[in-house]
Amino acid sequence: MALVTDELYGPQDIARRVADVGRRIGHDYPDGDIVLIAVLKGAGFFVADLARAVPRKVRCEYIDVLRDGANEKVVNYHFLAPFDVAHSHLIILKDVVRSGVVETWLQNQLREEKPRSIRFACVVDHPQERKSPLRPDYVLFPAEESVLVGYGMEFEGEGGNLPFIAQVRTEGEAPFESAADRPVRAR
């Protein structure tokens, strides 16, 4: 069955928000090493664009978080290439932040490595699904309860390569209201 989607945010919307977040990060961190850590695999597009948008030197690293099935219990994590996080400003990038459980666990684990700071950035934030007090520091787009694809986000292995962010709907279901006219709340 073909994936049926309605575009919410186009490539220009995404580029504008990434540029805004990049400028904010440059302002928030005038000194010290900045390490952008992309949680695989959904944050791959985001890390590439954001690294170019930050107006100072950044390093990009990749982390894989291993979970126990569908229950969100984190089992372990590993960096694709080992590196020292001590004394660096870490910005962990996610495609979607939902419950905050994985992010909180990861924050607690990385805190033991003594970084200067740990912050979170995400493409889409679902605060209504939060099960922890975590609040991402940099959010491209807030979202209501929905299934989204594009810009690295996949649904059943599809749609991650779309250059826009779209809401998935069932074939035959009426199209959703366009998000083009909705204001974007920046954090």
Contacts in CASP RR format, 6 or more apart in sequence:
PFRMAT RR
TARGET T0000
AUTHOR 0000-0000-0000
METHOD contacts of the structure
MODEL  1
MALVTDELYGPQDIARRVADVGRRIGHDYPDGDIVLIAVLKGAGFFVADL
ARAVPRKVRCEYIDVLRDGANEKVVNYHFLAPFDVAHSHLIILKDVVRSG
VVETWLQNQLREEKPRSIRFACVVDHPQERKSPLRPDYVLFPAEESVLVG
YGMEFEGEGGNLPFIAQVRTEGEAPFESAADRPVRAR
1 171 0 8 1.000
2 171 0 8 1.000
3 149 0 8 1.000
3 155 0 8 1.000
3 158 0 8 1.000
3 159 0 8 1.000
3 168 0 8 1.000
4 168 0 8 1.000
4 169 0 8 1.000
4 170 0 8 1.000
4 171 0 8 1.000
4 172 0 8 1.000
4 173 0 8 1.000
5 149 0 8 1.000
5 159 0 8 1.000
5 162 0 8 1.000
5 166 0 8 1.000
5 167 0 8 1.000
5 168 0 8 1.000
5 169 0 8 1.000
6 166 0 8 1.000
6 167 0 8 1.000
6 169 0 8 1.000
6 175 0 8 1.000
6 176 0 8 1.000
6 178 0 8 1.000
7 164 0 8 1.000
7 165 0 8 1.000
7 166 0 8 1.000
7 178 0 8 1.000
8 141 0 8 1.000
8 148 0 8 1.000
8 164 0 8 1.000
8 165 0 8 1.000
8 166 0 8 1.000
8 167 0 8 1.000
8 176 0 8 1.000
8 178 0 8 1.000
8 179 0 8 1.000
9 17 0 8 1.000
9 141 0 8 1.000
9 164 0 8 1.000
9 165 0 8 1.000
9 179 0 8 1.000
10 163 0 8 1.000
10 164 0 8 1.000
10 165 0 8 1.000
11 163 0 8 1.000
11 164 0 8 1.000
13 164 0 8 1.000
13 184 0 8 1.000
14 49 0 8 1.000
14 140 0 8 1.000
14 151 0 8 1.000
14 164 0 8 1.000
14 165 0 8 1.000
15 49 0 8 1.000
17 140 0 8 1.000
17 141 0 8 1.000
17 184 0 8 1.000
17 186 0 8 1.000
18 46 0 8 1.000
18 49 0 8 1.000
18 50 0 8 1.000
18 53 0 8 1.000
18 140 0 8 1.000
19 53 0 8 1.000
20 186 0 8 1.000
21 50 0 8 1.000
21 53 0 8 1.000
21 121 0 8 1.000
21 138 0 8 1.000
21 140 0 8 1.000
22 50 0 8 1.000
22 53 0 8 1.000
22 54 0 8 1.000
22 55 0 8 1.000
23 53 0 8 1.000
23 55 0 8 1.000
24 138 0 8 1.000
25 34 0 8 1.000
25 50 0 8 1.000
25 54 0 8 1.000
25 91 0 8 1.000
25 121 0 8 1.000
25 138 0 8 1.000
26 34 0 8 1.000
26 54 0 8 1.000
26 55 0 8 1.000
26 56 0 8 1.000
29 56 0 8 1.000
29 89 0 8 1.000
32 88 0 8 1.000
32 89 0 8 1.000
32 116 0 8 1.000
33 59 0 8 1.000
33 87 0 8 1.000
33 88 0 8 1.000
33 89 0 8 1.000
34 54 0 8 1.000
34 56 0 8 1.000
34 57 0 8 1.000
34 58 0 8 1.000
34 59 0 8 1.000
34 88 0 8 1.000
34 89 0 8 1.000
34 91 0 8 1.000
35 58 0 8 1.000
35 59 0 8 1.000
35 60 0 8 1.000
35 61 0 8 1.000
35 83 0 8 1.000
35 85 0 8 1.000
35 88 0 8 1.000
35 89 0 8 1.000
35 90 0 8 1.000
35 91 0 8 1.000
36 47 0 8 1.000
36 50 0 8 1.000
36 51 0 8 1.000
36 54 0 8 1.000
36 58 0 8 1.000
36 59 0 8 1.000
36 60 0 8 1.000
36 61 0 8 1.000
36 91 0 8 1.000
36 93 0 8 1.000
37 60 0 8 1.000
37 61 0 8 1.000
37 62 0 8 1.000
37 63 0 8 1.000
37 79 0 8 1.000
37 90 0 8 1.000
37 91 0 8 1.000
37 92 0 8 1.000
37 93 0 8 1.000
38 44 0 8 1.000
38 46 0 8 1.000
38 47 0 8 1.000
38 60 0 8 1.000
38 61 0 8 1.000
38 62 0 8 1.000
38 63 0 8 1.000
38 93 0 8 1.000
39 63 0 8 1.000
39 64 0 8 1.000
39 65 0 8 1.000
39 92 0 8 1.000
39 93 0 8 1.000
39 94 0 8 1.000
39 95 0 8 1.000
39 102 0 8 1.000
39 106 0 8 1.000
40 62 0 8 1.000
40 63 0 8 1.000
40 64 0 8 1.000
40 65 0 8 1.000
40 80 0 8 1.000
41 152 0 8 1.000
42 94 0 8 1.000
42 95 0 8 1.000
42 152 0 8 1.000
42 153 0 8 1.000
42 154 0 8 1.000
42 160 0 8 1.000
43 93 0 8 1.000
43 94 0 8 1.000
43 95 0 8 1.000
43 123 0 8 1.000
43 152 0 8 1.000
44 62 0 8 1.000
44 93 0 8 1.000
44 152 0 8 1.000
45 151 0 8 1.000
45 152 0 8 1.000
46 93 0 8 1.000
46 95 0 8 1.000
46 121 0 8 1.000
46 123 0 8 1.000
46 140 0 8 1.000
46 151 0 8 1.000
46 152 0 8 1.000
47 60 0 8 1.000
47 62 0 8 1.000
47 93 0 8 1.000
48 60 0 8 1.000
50 93 0 8 1.000
50 121 0 8 1.000
51 58 0 8 1.000
51 60 0 8 1.000
59 83 0 8 1.000
59 88 0 8 1.000
61 79 0 8 1.000
61 80 0 8 1.000
61 81 0 8 1.000
61 83 0 8 1.000
62 79 0 8 1.000
62 80 0 8 1.000
62 81 0 8 1.000
63 77 0 8 1.000
63 78 0 8 1.000
63 79 0 8 1.000
63 80 0 8 1.000
63 92 0 8 1.000
63 106 0 8 1.000
64 77 0 8 1.000
64 78 0 8 1.000
64 80 0 8 1.000
65 74 0 8 1.000
65 76 0 8 1.000
65 77 0 8 1.000
65 102 0 8 1.000
65 106 0 8 1.000
66 74 0 8 1.000
66 75 0 8 1.000
66 76 0 8 1.000
66 77 0 8 1.000
66 78 0 8 1.000
67 73 0 8 1.000
67 74 0 8 1.000
67 75 0 8 1.000
67 102 0 8 1.000
68 74 0 8 1.000
68 75 0 8 1.000
72 99 0 8 1.000
72 101 0 8 1.000
72 102 0 8 1.000
74 101 0 8 1.000
74 102 0 8 1.000
74 105 0 8 1.000
74 106 0 8 1.000
77 106 0 8 1.000
77 109 0 8 1.000
84 113 0 8 1.000
85 110 0 8 1.000
85 113 0 8 1.000
85 114 0 8 1.000
85 115 0 8 1.000
86 113 0 8 1.000
86 114 0 8 1.000
86 115 0 8 1.000
87 114 0 8 1.000
87 115 0 8 1.000
87 116 0 8 1.000
88 115 0 8 1.000
88 116 0 8 1.000
89 115 0 8 1.000
89 116 0 8 1.000
89 117 0 8 1.000
89 119 0 8 1.000
90 110 0 8 1.000
90 115 0 8 1.000
90 117 0 8 1.000
90 118 0 8 1.000
90 119 0 8 1.000
91 119 0 8 1.000
91 120 0 8 1.000
91 121 0 8 1.000
91 137 0 8 1.000
91 138 0 8 1.000
92 103 0 8 1.000
92 106 0 8 1.000
92 107 0 8 1.000
92 110 0 8 1.000
92 118 0 8 1.000
92 119 0 8 1.000
92 120 0 8 1.000
92 121 0 8 1.000
93 120 0 8 1.000
93 121 0 8 1.000
93 122 0 8 1.000
94 103 0 8 1.000
94 120 0 8 1.000
94 121 0 8 1.000
94 122 0 8 1.000
94 123 0 8 1.000
94 136 0 8 1.000
95 122 0 8 1.000
95 123 0 8 1.000
95 124 0 8 1.000
95 151 0 8 1.000
95 152 0 8 1.000
95 153 0 8 1.000
96 122 0 8 1.000
96 123 0 8 1.000
96 124 0 8 1.000
96 125 0 8 1.000
96 126 0 8 1.000
96 143 0 8 1.000
96 148 0 8 1.000
96 153 0 8 1.000
97 103 0 8 1.000
97 120 0 8 1.000
97 122 0 8 1.000
97 124 0 8 1.000
97 125 0 8 1.000
97 126 0 8 1.000
97 134 0 8 1.000
97 136 0 8 1.000
97 139 0 8 1.000
98 126 0 8 1.000
98 129 0 8 1.000
98 130 0 8 1.000
99 129 0 8 1.000
99 130 0 8 1.000
99 131 0 8 1.000
99 132 0 8 1.000
100 130 0 8 1.000
100 131 0 8 1.000
100 132 0 8 1.000
100 134 0 8 1.000
101 131 0 8 1.000
101 132 0 8 1.000
103 120 0 8 1.000
103 132 0 8 1.000
103 134 0 8 1.000
103 136 0 8 1.000
104 132 0 8 1.000
104 133 0 8 1.000
104 134 0 8 1.000
107 118 0 8 1.000
107 120 0 8 1.000
107 134 0 8 1.000
110 118 0 8 1.000
111 118 0 8 1.000
119 137 0 8 1.000
119 138 0 8 1.000
120 134 0 8 1.000
120 136 0 8 1.000
120 137 0 8 1.000
120 138 0 8 1.000
121 136 0 8 1.000
121 137 0 8 1.000
121 138 0 8 1.000
121 139 0 8 1.000
122 136 0 8 1.000
122 138 0 8 1.000
122 139 0 8 1.000
122 140 0 8 1.000
123 140 0 8 1.000
123 141 0 8 1.000
123 151 0 8 1.000
123 152 0 8 1.000
123 153 0 8 1.000
123 165 0 8 1.000
124 139 0 8 1.000
124 140 0 8 1.000
124 141 0 8 1.000
124 142 0 8 1.000
124 143 0 8 1.000
124 148 0 8 1.000
124 153 0 8 1.000
124 165 0 8 1.000
125 136 0 8 1.000
125 139 0 8 1.000
125 141 0 8 1.000
125 142 0 8 1.000
125 143 0 8 1.000
126 143 0 8 1.000
126 144 0 8 1.000
126 145 0 8 1.000
127 135 0 8 1.000
127 142 0 8 1.000
128 144 0 8 1.000
128 145 0 8 1.000
129 145 0 8 1.000
135 187 0 8 1.000
136 187 0 8 1.000
137 187 0 8 1.000
138 187 0 8 1.000
139 186 0 8 1.000
139 187 0 8 1.000
141 165 0 8 1.000
141 184 0 8 1.000
142 184 0 8 1.000
142 185 0 8 1.000
146 167 0 8 1.000
146 168 0 8 1.000
147 155 0 8 1.000
147 167 0 8 1.000
147 168 0 8 1.000
148 155 0 8 1.000
148 165 0 8 1.000
148 166 0 8 1.000
148 167 0 8 1.000
148 168 0 8 1.000
149 155 0 8 1.000
149 158 0 8 1.000
149 159 0 8 1.000
149 160 0 8 1.000
149 162 0 8 1.000
149 165 0 8 1.000
149 166 0 8 1.000
149 168 0 8 1.000
150 159 0 8 1.000
150 160 0 8 1.000
150 161 0 8 1.000
150 162 0 8 1.000
150 163 0 8 1.000
150 164 0 8 1.000
150 165 0 8 1.000
150 166 0 8 1.000
151 160 0 8 1.000
151 162 0 8 1.000
151 163 0 8 1.000
151 164 0 8 1.000
151 165 0 8 1.000
152 159 0 8 1.000
152 160 0 8 1.000
152 161 0 8 1.000
153 159 0 8 1.000
153 160 0 8 1.000
153 165 0 8 1.000
154 160 0 8 1.000
155 168 0 8 1.000
167 176 0 8 1.000
169 175 0 8 1.000
169 176 0 8 1.000
END
